[in-house]
């Protein structure tokens, strides 16, 4: 008759007993790793949220560009003096450049915000983890 499989925790505990290792609180180790996984999940969610914001911003930029080109095409009237044509082209180029600079800045800020938020989550967990380890070592001393 086949022996029922042991769960990971029991296998770990039995190995420790066989090797005569000091008692280890497996539940605390598991809680510690669960907190690490939770922090990573929150970090990934922050990055995903940032990516969604960036995609939405890029869509808005594209829609605005299509609108601007459509308006320019509607307003285009062949003929006119070369100075008028040049003035319209210059105005459109200036508007496009200003929009590109503003949009680039906005996207860079979104990237920085989501990256910073994700890093802060991981950094806070690392600090908390260090404090947990320090506290457990101080208890044993």
C-alpha positions in Angstrom: 0.0 0.0 0.0 1.4 3.4 -1.0 2.3 5.9 1.7 0.3 9.1 1.7 2.4 12.0 0.5 3.7 14.5 3.1 3.1 18.1 2.8 6.2 20.4 2.4 6.0 21.7 6.0 6.1 18.1 7.5 8.9 17.1 5.1 10.9 20.2 6.2 10.3 19.5 9.9 11.3 15.8 9.5 14.5 16.7 7.7 15.3 19.1 10.5 14.8 16.4 13.1 16.8 13.9 11.2 19.7 16.3 10.9 19.3 17.4 14.5 19.0 21.1 13.5 17.8 23.6 16.1 14.1 24.1 16.2 12.8 26.3 13.4 9.5 28.0 13.5 8.3 27.0 10.0 5.1 29.0 10.3 7.1 32.2 10.9 9.3 31.4 7.9 6.1 30.8 5.8 4.6 34.0 7.1 7.8 35.9 6.2 7.8 34.5 2.6 4.1 35.2 2.3 4.7 38.9 3.2 7.5 39.0 0.6 5.1 37.6 -2.1 2.4 40.0 -1.1 4.8 42.9 -1.4 6.0 41.7 -4.8 2.3 41.4 -5.9 1.6 45.0 -4.8 4.7 46.1 -6.6 3.7 44.4 -9.9 0.2 45.8 -9.5 1.7 49.3 -9.2 3.7 48.7 -12.4 0.7 47.4 -14.2 -1.4 50.3 -13.2 1.4 52.7 -14.4 1.5 50.8 -17.7 -2.2 51.2 -18.1 -2.0 55.0 -17.4 0.8 55.3 -20.0 -1.2 53.4 -22.6 -4.2 55.6 -21.9 -2.0 58.7 -22.2 -0.6 57.5 -25.5 -4.1 56.8 -26.8 -5.1 60.3 -25.9 -2.0 61.7 -27.6 -2.8 59.8 -30.8 -6.5 60.9 -30.8 -5.4 64.6 -30.3 -2.9 64.3 -33.2 -5.6 62.8 -35.5 -8.0 65.6 -34.5 -5.3 68.3 -35.2 -4.4 66.8 -38.6 -8.1 66.5 -39.5 -8.7 70.2 -38.5 -5.7 71.3 -40.5 -6.9 69.4 -43.6 -10.4 71.0 -43.3 -8.9 74.4 -43.0 -6.5 73.9 -45.9 -7.3 76.1 -48.8 -5.1 75.9 -51.8 -3.7 79.1 -53.0 -3.0 82.2 -51.0 0.2 84.0 -50.7 3.4 82.1 -49.9 3.7 84.1 -46.7 0.2 82.9 -45.5 1.0 79.3 -46.4 4.3 79.5 -44.6 2.7 81.1 -41.5 0.1 78.3 -41.3 2.7 75.6 -41.7 4.9 77.3 -39.0 2.0 77.6 -36.6 1.1 73.9 -37.1 4.7 72.9 -36.6 5.0 75.0 -33.5 1.8 73.5 -32.1 2.9 70.0 -32.9 6.3 70.6 -31.2 4.8 72.0 -28.1 2.4 69.1 -27.8 5.2 66.6 -28.4 7.3 68.1 -25.6 4.3 68.3 -23.2 3.3 64.7 -24.0 6.9 63.4 -23.6 7.1 65.1 -20.2 3.7 63.7 -19.1 4.7 60.1 -20.1 8.1 60.4 -18.4 6.3 61.6 -15.2 3.9 58.6 -15.4 6.8 56.2 -15.8 8.7 57.7 -12.9 5.7 57.7 -10.7 4.9 54.0 -11.2 8.5 52.9 -11.0 9.0 54.9 -7.8 5.8 53.5 -6.2 6.8 49.9 -7.1 10.3 50.4 -5.7 9.0 52.0 -2.5 6.8 48.9 -1.9 9.7 46.5 -2.3 12.0 48.8 -0.2 9.5 49.0 2.6 9.2 45.2 2.7 13.0 44.8 2.7 13.2 47.1 5.7 10.3 45.3 7.5 12.0 42.0 6.7 15.3 43.2 8.2 13.5 44.3 11.3 11.8 40.9 11.6 15.1 39.0 11.3 16.8 41.4 13.7 14.0 40.9 16.3 14.1 37.1 16.0 17.9 37.1 16.5 17.7 39.4 19.5 15.1 37.1 21.1 17.5 34.2 20.9 20.4 36.0 22.4 
